[in-house]
Every structure is written in C-alpha cells, then in structure tokens.
Amino acid sequence: MGALPLCSLLVLLSAVTFPAAESGSVGVNYGRVANNLPPATKVVDLLKSQGITHVKLYDADPSVLRALSNTGIRVVVTLPNEQLSSAAFPPSFALS
C-alpha cells in the first residue's frame, strides 16, 4: 500500500473514530453600575438578537431576572465574598 492511500485511510479512520468537538458558546457579563441604562427587557432583546446564550450577572436584580426568565439564556449570578458562607448554609438563603 502506497503512502498516499495509507494517509487517506488514517485521516478517514480518525474522522470516524473521534466525534466532533462541541462548539463553544458566547456569553457576556451584565453589570448595572452606570447611568442611562436601557430597561432589562431591551437588553434581553439585544442579547437574543446577537445570539448570546449565557449571561453573568453581578447582582440578582428582580427586574433583570424576570426579563431573562423563559428566554433560553443561561444565567449565572455572582455573590460578593462576604455572602459566600451565608449562601452555603442554610439552604433557604439560596432560595431567596
């Protein structure tokens, strides 16, 4: 078997053997420390129009969480360091 057919066979086998890698996702950090911010609903419309699928929030503003609910956008809410131990126990803190 020549070198070219052998290389072709190896490429074919590697393509069949290794599944395609999962594609990444695009996300943004959404901070609200500024003036003249658009309403949360407008921000969510912008995120969806740009294909953004992940958002990190720096606070748990209820209007922002409501605007993001049922949109399919994944949300991560950060906590300040001083609240981490409270979030770990009791479980009711995490639910509030």
N, C-alpha and C positions, 0 to 999 in steps of 0.2 A: 504494500500500500504506500503510495507516494505521500510526501509531506503535506501537500495542499489538501487532499481528501482527509487525511488524519486530523489536520487543524479544523477543517469544517465539521468533522464528526465531534470533536471536543467542544466546539462552540455550540453545536446543536444540543449535545448532552447537558452542558452547563445551563443552557436556557431552559431546558425541560426540568432539570433537577432542582434549580434554585428558583423559588417562587418570586414574583415581582415584589419589590420593596414597597411598603406602604408609603403613600405620599404624605408629606407634612401638611400642616395646617397653618393658616395665617391668623394671628391674634394681635390684639392691641391692649395697651394699658390705658384705662379710662380714669383719669383724675379729674376732680371737680374743684380744685383750688384756683379759681380765676373769676374774673367778672365777665359779664356779657356772654355767658354760656348758653347755647341753644337748649331748648327743652329736651328731656331724655328721649321722648318719642322721636324727635327729629334725628338725634344721634343714632338711635337704633335703626331708623330708616337708612341713614348713611352707611352704617356698618353692613347692613344686609345688601345694599346696592353695590358695595365693594367686595362682597363675598367673604367678609370677616366671619369666622366661625367660633372664635374664642376671645373672651374679654376678661381682663383682670381689673377688678375694682379696688380702690383704696379705702372705701367705706361702704357701708350697707345702706345707702340712701334708699328708702322705700319707693320713691318715685322711679328711680333707675331700675330697681329690681322688678317693679311692676312692668315697666316698659320692655324689659328683657325677657319677661316670662312668656312661655309658649312661642318663642321665636326660633328655637333650634340652636341659638347661640349658647355655647357653653360658658359658664361664668365661674370665676374664682374670686372670692372676696378675701382680701388680706386683713390681718389683725395686727394692731400695734403689739410690740413685745410685751408690754405691761399687761396685756389681756390674755396672753397665751395660757398661763396657768389656770385662769378662770375658765377658759374655753375647754380645757381638758376635763374639768370636774366642777360642778355637776353637769350631767347631760342636758338639763333644762336650759343652761346658758346657750348651748349651741342651737337649740331650737327657737330661741327668742330672737 
